[in-house]
Amino acid sequence: MEKYRKEYLGNVSHELKTPIFNIQGYILTLLDGGIDDSIVNRMYLERAEKSINRMISIVDDLGIISSLESGEMKLELTRFNIVHLVEEVFETQEIRAKEYNVTLKHTHSSYKPVFVEADREKIYQALNNLVLNSISYGIKNGITTISFTDMDENIMIEIADNGIGIAKQDIPRLFERFYRVDRSRSRNLGGTGLGLAIVKHIIEAHKQTVNVHSKLKKGSTFSFTLQKA
């Protein structure tokens, strides 16, 4: 337990240290007064704001994981259309996907609802994290596809891509906090390293499991089921 605690605190410290150092550097540059250019000054301020937002994301995600693990965060089960929820996620990630030339699509008609019973807000967060992860490890002109399969009492949701894939030895650690298959790619996208850990806890809170199938240079598929409503 003590070893786990030290490793966890070390990871938190490492993740927060980079944006803090960045902010310090930008502020010191501005305080130095050596740059008499409003455009450059604004650029430094925007970069500082980006680093601050990264720290806020890390702290928020840590709070979410803590609540999920402790059981303090209760599920609010409602009946909703999972297809519309996926479309909301796509809207959220549309700009980011275009920036990285990744196409987002689902295989179901928008006019044919698929109703599930779950915590809508938390499933939105889980799907958003999975789509963001797919973009992070996508390829140029890649495709991320979400499909829905009727399984009697449940609906299976699959998030598949044709990205870089995941090595077999990395798959068991995917849902660990702060674990990244390729730190440089995810860091460039501002990831906190907590997204998949949050997904795991949200789906397990619904008494389901996240499954992963992946091959290097072929792509990855994440899937889970939700109770049909």
Backbone torsions as a table, in degrees:
resi	resn	phi	psi	omega
1	MET	NA	-43.0	-179.7
2	GLU	-65.2	-38.7	178.0
3	LYS	-63.4	-41.7	179.5
4	TYR	-64.4	-42.4	-179.3
5	ARG	-62.1	-44.2	-179.5
6	LYS	-65.2	-41.0	179.0
7	GLU	-64.4	-41.2	-179.8
8	TYR	-63.9	-47.7	179.6
9	LEU	-64.2	-35.6	177.6
10	GLY	-64.4	-40.1	178.3
11	ASN	-65.6	-43.5	178.6
12	VAL	-61.1	-45.9	179.6
13	SER	-59.4	-43.5	-178.6
14	HIS	-64.7	-43.3	-177.0
15	GLU	-67.7	-33.4	-179.7
16	LEU	-83.0	-26.0	-174.7
17	LYS	-64.1	-41.7	-177.3
18	THR	-60.3	-53.0	178.6
19	PRO	-64.4	-32.4	178.0
20	ILE	-64.5	-45.2	178.1
21	PHE	-63.0	-38.1	178.2
22	ASN	-61.8	-47.0	179.9
23	ILE	-61.2	-44.0	179.0
24	GLN	-58.6	-43.3	-179.5
25	GLY	-63.4	-43.3	-179.9
26	TYR	-65.2	-42.6	-178.7
27	ILE	-66.0	-43.7	179.5
28	LEU	-62.0	-38.2	178.1
29	THR	-62.9	-42.8	179.8
30	LEU	-69.3	-40.0	179.8
31	LEU	-66.9	-29.1	180.0
32	ASP	-63.0	-29.0	176.4
33	GLY	74.3	12.0	-177.2
34	GLY	-79.9	-11.7	-178.3
35	ILE	-108.6	111.5	179.8
36	ASP	-105.6	61.0	-177.7
37	ASP	-144.8	111.7	-175.3
38	SER	-62.4	-33.2	-179.8
39	ILE	-67.2	-44.9	178.8
40	VAL	-66.2	-41.1	178.3
41	ASN	-60.2	-41.7	178.8
42	ARG	-64.7	-37.6	178.9
43	MET	-60.9	-44.0	179.0
44	TYR	-63.8	-40.0	179.2
45	LEU	-65.6	-39.2	178.7
46	GLU	-65.8	-38.0	177.8
47	ARG	-67.6	-38.1	177.8
48	ALA	-63.9	-41.6	178.4
49	GLU	-62.3	-40.3	179.1
50	LYS	-62.0	-41.2	178.8
51	SER	-66.7	-38.1	177.4
52	ILE	-63.7	-44.0	179.0
53	ASN	-61.9	-34.6	177.5
54	ARG	-64.2	-43.2	178.6
55	MET	-63.9	-40.8	178.2
56	ILE	-60.9	-41.7	179.3
57	SER	-62.0	-42.3	179.7
58	ILE	-63.3	-47.1	-179.5
59	VAL	-63.2	-43.4	178.7
60	ASP	-61.0	-45.3	-179.2
61	ASP	-64.9	-38.1	177.2
62	LEU	-62.5	-39.9	178.0
63	GLY	-64.2	-40.4	179.5
64	ILE	-64.1	-46.7	-179.3
65	ILE	-63.3	-41.9	179.8
66	SER	-60.3	-43.3	179.8
67	SER	-66.3	-40.5	-180.0
68	LEU	-66.5	-43.7	-177.5
69	GLU	-68.4	-35.9	-177.2
70	SER	-81.2	-12.8	-178.1
71	GLY	82.4	7.0	-179.3
72	GLU	-73.2	-27.4	-178.5
73	MET	-88.0	111.6	-177.2
74	LYS	-90.2	146.6	177.4
75	LEU	-80.2	139.2	174.0
76	GLU	-111.1	91.5	-174.5
77	LEU	-75.0	128.7	176.3
78	THR	-139.7	165.8	175.7
79	ARG	-94.7	125.7	-179.8
80	PHE	-150.9	163.9	-179.3
81	ASN	-86.9	109.6	-176.9
82	ILE	-66.2	-27.3	179.1
83	VAL	-65.1	-45.3	178.0
84	HIS	-64.0	-36.5	179.1
85	LEU	-63.4	-42.1	177.4
86	VAL	-61.3	-40.4	179.1
87	GLU	-64.6	-33.9	175.4
88	GLU	-65.2	-41.3	177.4
89	VAL	-61.9	-44.2	178.9
90	PHE	-60.2	-39.6	177.8
91	GLU	-63.3	-40.0	179.0
92	THR	-62.6	-40.1	-174.5
93	GLN	-97.9	6.9	-174.3
94	GLU	-58.7	-48.7	-177.8
95	ILE	-64.2	-43.4	179.9
96	ARG	-63.9	-40.9	179.8
97	ALA	-63.9	-42.2	178.7
98	LYS	-64.4	-38.4	179.4
99	GLU	-59.4	-34.3	-178.0
100	TYR	-106.5	15.2	176.0
101	ASN	55.1	42.4	177.5
102	VAL	-110.9	128.6	178.2
103	THR	-89.6	131.3	177.8
104	LEU	-107.5	129.8	178.7
105	LYS	-152.8	159.8	171.4
106	HIS	-127.2	162.0	-169.7
107	THR	-97.4	3.0	-174.2
108	HIS	-107.8	149.1	176.6
109	SER	-67.2	133.5	178.7
110	SER	-64.5	-18.9	-176.8
111	TYR	-92.5	-1.5	178.2
112	LYS	-116.2	98.3	-175.9
113	PRO	-66.6	149.0	173.5
114	VAL	-123.4	106.5	-174.0
115	PHE	-92.8	135.5	175.8
116	VAL	-130.1	164.0	174.9
117	GLU	-114.8	114.0	-177.2
118	ALA	-166.4	-179.8	174.2
119	ASP	-83.6	106.6	-172.0
120	ARG	-58.7	-46.1	-177.0
121	GLU	-62.7	-41.5	-177.4
122	LYS	-74.6	-35.9	176.4
123	ILE	-67.4	-36.2	174.1
124	TYR	-57.8	-46.1	-179.1
125	GLN	-63.7	-41.3	179.2
126	ALA	-63.0	-46.6	179.5
127	LEU	-65.3	-40.1	179.1
128	ASN	-61.6	-42.4	178.5
129	ASN	-64.9	-39.4	-179.8
130	LEU	-68.3	-40.1	177.9
131	VAL	-67.2	-42.3	177.4
132	LEU	-61.2	-40.6	177.7
133	ASN	-62.3	-40.0	179.0
134	SER	-64.2	-41.2	177.1
135	ILE	-64.6	-42.1	-177.6
136	SER	-58.9	-37.1	-176.9
137	TYR	-111.0	25.7	178.4
138	GLY	-83.7	178.2	176.4
139	ILE	-117.5	163.7	178.2
140	LYS	-60.1	133.9	-176.3
141	ASN	62.5	28.5	179.2
142	GLY	-78.1	171.4	-178.6
143	ILE	-132.9	132.6	172.0
144	THR	-114.5	122.7	-174.9
145	THR	-121.6	131.5	174.4
146	ILE	-109.6	128.8	-179.7
147	SER	-124.6	159.4	-177.8
148	PHE	-127.0	130.5	-179.9
149	THR	-124.6	127.2	178.3
150	ASP	-75.0	122.9	-179.8
151	MET	-125.9	61.2	-179.2
152	ASP	61.1	-95.8	-176.2
153	GLU	-88.0	-9.4	-176.7
154	ASN	-125.7	165.1	171.4
155	ILE	-118.2	125.4	176.1
156	MET	-92.3	130.3	177.8
157	ILE	-109.8	125.7	179.3
158	GLU	-117.7	132.6	176.0
159	ILE	-114.9	106.0	-173.7
160	ALA	-117.5	147.0	176.1
161	ASP	-141.7	167.9	176.7
162	ASN	-111.7	39.8	-176.2
163	GLY	-80.3	-153.3	-173.0
164	ILE	-76.3	-15.1	179.5
165	GLY	78.7	175.1	-176.4
166	ILE	-129.5	132.5	178.2
167	ALA	-65.1	146.9	-176.2
168	LYS	-55.9	-38.7	-177.0
169	GLN	-72.1	-17.7	-179.6
170	ASP	-86.2	-23.7	-173.4
171	ILE	-58.1	-43.6	-179.7
172	PRO	-61.5	-20.8	-176.5
173	ARG	-102.5	1.3	-174.0
174	LEU	-55.3	-35.6	-173.0
175	PHE	-96.7	12.0	174.3
176	GLU	-77.3	146.8	177.5
177	ARG	-62.1	133.7	175.7
178	PHE	70.2	3.1	179.6
179	TYR	-79.4	131.8	177.8
180	ARG	-131.6	133.9	176.5
181	VAL	-67.0	-42.2	179.0
182	ASP	-135.5	98.1	-172.7
183	ARG	-62.8	-36.1	-175.6
184	SER	-66.1	-41.0	-178.8
185	ARG	-67.0	-47.7	-177.4
186	SER	-69.9	-33.4	179.3
187	ARG	-66.6	-37.8	178.6
188	ASN	-61.6	-26.9	178.5
189	LEU	-91.8	1.3	177.6
190	GLY	78.6	21.2	179.8
191	GLY	-67.7	149.8	-179.9
192	THR	-91.0	-12.8	-176.0
193	GLY	82.3	8.1	-177.6
194	LEU	-115.3	-5.9	-173.0
195	GLY	-56.7	-49.9	-177.3
196	LEU	-73.0	-30.4	175.7
197	ALA	-63.3	-40.0	177.3
198	ILE	-65.1	-42.6	177.7
199	VAL	-55.8	-48.8	-178.3
200	LYS	-56.8	-47.3	-177.1
201	HIS	-68.9	-37.2	178.9
202	ILE	-64.7	-46.6	-178.5
203	ILE	-67.8	-39.6	178.2
204	GLU	-66.3	-31.4	176.0
205	ALA	-63.5	-26.0	175.6
206	HIS	-88.6	10.1	179.2
207	LYS	63.0	37.3	177.1
208	GLN	-128.7	176.9	-177.1
209	THR	-130.1	143.3	174.2
210	VAL	-90.5	127.9	177.7
211	ASN	-109.4	147.9	-178.5
212	VAL	-131.1	131.3	171.8
213	HIS	-129.3	128.4	-176.4
214	SER	-154.6	150.4	173.5
215	LYS	-136.8	138.2	179.1
216	LEU	-57.6	135.9	178.6
217	LYS	64.9	9.3	179.1
218	LYS	-116.5	-30.1	-178.8
219	GLY	121.0	179.5	-176.3
220	SER	-136.4	152.6	174.9
221	THR	-132.7	122.6	173.8
222	PHE	-106.7	138.4	-179.0
223	SER	-144.1	152.9	174.0
224	PHE	-157.8	165.3	179.4
225	THR	-117.0	153.2	174.1
226	LEU	-130.9	152.1	-179.0
227	GLN	-68.7	132.8	178.3
228	LYS	-71.1	143.6	179.4
229	ALA	-112.5	NA	NA
